[in-house]
């Protein structure tokens, strides 16, 4: 009540004061690394009132669609960034809000002011055309551009020199360091180079135009716009594959005991409407193996190697818009039933685009399981700054020698897994020790209970 009276006296109960009470609603940052986003949909219409806790709109980030709730009561006076808007910078004005009793006639004027402010800083960029007016400098100015681009675009396999903070910022923003021109000593990429990096959209568009075949010979096709999530996935995984020294270790694991134990547990859990999956055992085994070999639960941070004390496992989930890795926190302290419930809940939120940033940021180890799709074997790309990712294939019957058997062989259920590791943090022997520990837990799953 007191705060309401204070607002009334502050406004002075005048129409002009009410017009000034209209405020700009800026694009919020839904995560520390978010620089831009999209407007999925507004949940309130212009002129519609809302209460504290009501969902005003849904914002599309590079990982999920997140609800933005009102912090106080008010009215949505004007929508500036409409539904479906893409690439809206954080901090830019997306709407005008007011309170009950405000004169909303000033909303249009305030919206025009906010939209006219952004172009004022942009006309500085089109200044180069002034140089084009001089006939002599124009061809000379065009020649350095290809040479600069050739220096910027490094050849495959060529080493990239960059400061640790520059690498960290590039990783967070999804900027490929191979395309950043360094201004530091000996061409070293520094922080300012990454922060000032801007992709050149004109180059890729010019190439297909020149090489485009006649319209009659073009096959049928459909162009799908690249989502923020897909763009980020492409940039981060390209950077990971180019900069991280991957190596791979593969092992076959006998899953007979896991399958039998799962069957026993599921008979008991069926009364509670719960069901364990093979992936739940895998997640638990990963957590136990990381406790035995903590060197694999680490991250390369440039100047230091950080080893984590808890196993926060990122589980890859395929969604209609791309791959996302929600995190099961502190797996070592949780039982199979808890891991199963949390994994299912996170996977559903991921497919619905409702994950919060805290639910997919900060994992220490990733699991990518394609076994349910019938894939026998594959290798996965490390999700930096993590050091390892485990690629899990399907479980299939396999003949193995068995001298104790009358036939001399037996059939076992075998699962193939491949560990991708960053050689900067996890040496080959360390990766082998971790795989041996992981295999031991799955081939003797009762050790989970010890």
C-alpha positions, 0 to 999 in steps of 0.5 A: 500500500505504501509503495502504491501511494509513493508512486501516486505522489511521485507522479503528481496525478498529472497527465504529463506525469503519467506520460512520463511514467510509460517505460521502455521494456528492453530485451532481457539477457536470459543467460550470461552469454546471451547477446541476442534472441528472438521473440517467440510470441507475446502472451499479452496484447496491446492495451491488456493489463497484467499482474506480477507473475503473469507471462508477458512473452516467450523469448527464443534463445540459442538453446530454448524458449523461455517465459518472461514473467512480469515483476509488477502489475501493469499494462502492455501499452505498445509492442515494438518487436513483433512475434517471430522477430529474430536477432533482437539484441539484448538491451534493445527496446521491444515494448512499452509498458505502463500502469493502471491509470496511465495515459497510453496515448504517449506510447506511440511517440515513445516507441518512435523515439526508441526505434529512432535511437538505434539507427543513429549509431549505425550511419557511421558504418556506411562512411566508406562510400565517401571513398568510392567517390574518388575514382583513383582510391576505389580500386586500391581500396578493394585490393587489400580486402582479399588479402585480409580475408585470406589472412583471416581464413586460416587453412585447415590444421593451421595452429591458431594463436589466441589469448586464453580470455579470447578463446573463452569469449569466442567459445561462449559466443560461438565465434570461430577463431579461424575467422578472427583477424588477430591484432596482437603481437605476431598476429595473436588474437586478443580479447578486443579482436573477438569482441569486435568480430563481425561476420561478413554476410556479403561473401557467402551470398556472392558465391552462390549467385555467381555459380548458380545454374540456369533456373530450368536445371535447378532441382526441387528444394526447400530452404529452412531458416537457421535457428539461433540454436542451430547456428550456435551448435554449428559454430561451437562444434566446428570450433571444437573439432578444429581446436581440440585434439580429439582422440578416441577409445572404444570398448565392448561391454557385456550388459547381461547383468544390467539387463537382468537387474533392470528387469528385477527393478522394473517389476518392483517399480511398476507398482509406482508407475516408474521404469528404469532404462539402460541409459539410467544405468549408464549415467550412474556408471559414468558418475561412479567412474568419474569418482574413481578417475577424477582426471576425466571430470575436468575442463581446459581453461587456458592457463589451468585445468579445472577438475570438478569434485561432482559429476554433473552429467550432460545428457544429449537430447534431440529436439525439433530445433537441434541438439541440447544437453540438459544436466543431471546434477551430482549423479554420484549422490543419486540413486537409479530411480532419482536419475531416471525421473530427473532425466525423463523430466529434463528430456521432456522440457528440452523437447518442449523448449522449456529448459531454463539456462541453469538446466543446460549450462555447466555440465562436466561430462556428456553422454550421447546415446544413439543405441535406441536408434539401432546405431552400433558404433559412432564417435561424438564431438567434445562439448567444450570446455568439457574434456570428454564425451561418451558415445553409446551404441546399441546392445546386441547379441554377440558370440564370445569364446567360453571354454567352460561351455560344452559348445566352447562359446556363448552368446552375450548382450554386448554394447559398444561405447567410444570415449572422445577425449581432449588430449590436453587434459586427459592422456590416453592412459587416463582415458583407458583407466576411466573406460576400464572403471566404467566397464567394470561398473556396468558388468557388475552393476551391484557395485552401484549399491556399495 
